């Protein structure tokens, strides 16, 4: 059997070697300043506290960099790269252990909370443990070790080069008694270094993992890796730089305050972080409630056919899984589910006679149907916070090669990958859906239900003709073959590839 | 050992950080709720408008009814959260029509009894929809009963008098008035505002809560009177 973890093992080994190299270079090239170890302990406590407090936020707000990043950079500016590496690794290990412990603790609570009337204190502890433990998953020992090694190597690969750059660009370690504070040498140049290096580190990390896990077809060896690198830069560098600039300002402020007033500087710096956390968590909650409200309403609006709800839910789930598989930005993943539920909302204005017509549609009726992506996009354009998904909906019936509808001037390159994901999920579900075969027979016009398993052509009560034809659903293998055949013409090849990988790894439930 | 200084730079930095903290607390307590409310109103209005595209006669109906209802409810002394609920309910009351076949909604000849049953299910459909959303669940009753009449001849439950929630009674008057003055497949031409007001007057005490109808007519009269008319009278 093929080892599915192999690419990840290779990537981890690669990154760990790089991290070890970075540590060695730092060890021999950059001198320690005074006795940094008491400060190291203070920084470790601060970083661990922040990491545990920020749990869950980066999932939501697209903060793709760890919130502890600026603390490690600050440590670099104050103490030098080697102590900063020690700080980052120690605090990562401590906070991961705490998360792991909280995960098992909260599980323990869940098992016994049913039959016990818990006191308020216990409830609070439970909630806290659940929140902190939420990012940890139960996994086999080998995978857990791989994960920890990867994570630590990533931290070193970010902090180490950042510190080296800071040093070689003329940044003075602020703990150095001889260093007087200068804006350009202490802040200006090293600032550029911090941003550039850490962005490069993140891009490299992304490139390694995607190159190992998902090599580009037909491009082997170094050429394939280079192609991957190019993609990684396009996909991650730009969104990252903004965040990195903000975080490096925070880092330099923190370093400055710490060098001037010590631990008190931590307290000062942590207040806005606490306030921001409060703001973010409220914002995240409000927006989740909002998205839930809008998608539920929109889903109910499409309930004319009892099976639509199942279809929409499956498309939404599948689209979200595909977006995760393709490692799209958090922003995209977050709205994928809502987009799945909303993709056919434009059909609200198309009459049921046309939607359900068993015979061939005439041109006029086809034109009506073909309007639905544009109409849907129009409706969604009026919904607050969903502006970003308008194009996903508009193009979900466009083919990869540019055919399909609505007509555009482009060659298919204007179609966002999210639209391609929805198109694939939609097509797959339509192929495998057993639709009304699994449902009770129900009259389209008077709603009469026949429950004895018969499927009459005319309604026994009002005499209306049953409009839907019955069609045998495709099996999973047939549907997958169809996707594979359509890759490159109808479907986006990357999406199909991710789909196949996902099905092979996790399986898929039809009509769940 | 390192020496610490509380220099001007430190104090300035501290000031910036602390004011940032205060600002973000302010934003999350004050600005955010207001922002979310406008988002909800805007989006629910858009969804209601999308449902109305099914039924060519009702374009803009929900929005106009919401406006009328809020004005009327204010005059009846409703305020605060209750007023907000009425506004949302007005926007959402006909959402259930999304699941009523378009053929029935646009039919100009009289409906058969079966078709009537389907059409009359829309308050229940809307109420189900509203009940499924935690944020709107407390509107279920208002939405469910917006076609109940004062004398118990309405649908779906045939409630009468005070048993109908006040908000539903208000909605009923405003929605009927707006339907009368709009193009609908079931009447040959829209009524003029004066004729519609006459109909509401006729219905006070039978179809509509007399107090609500009276305040509504007062409101219409006050709106209609331009300064010149007031002078002439």
Interface residues (C-beta under 8 A of the other chain):
Chain A: X175 X177 X253 X256 X257 X259 X260 X261 X262 X264 X268 X269 X271 X272 X274 X275 X276 X278 X279 X282 X283 X286 X289 X290 X292 X293 X294 X296 X297 X298 X300 X301 X302 X303 X304 X345 X348 X349 X351 X352 X353 X375 X379 X382 X383 X384 X385 X386 X444 X445 X446 X447 X461 X462
Chain B: X2 X4 X5 X6 X7 X9 X10 X13 X14 X17 X18 X20 X21 X22 X24 X25 X27 X28 X32 X33 X36 X38 X39 X40 X42 X43 X44 X45 X46 X47 X49 X50 X51 X53 X54 X92 X95 X98 X99 X101 X102 X103 X112 X114 X115 X117 X118 X128 X129 X132 X133 X134 X135 X136
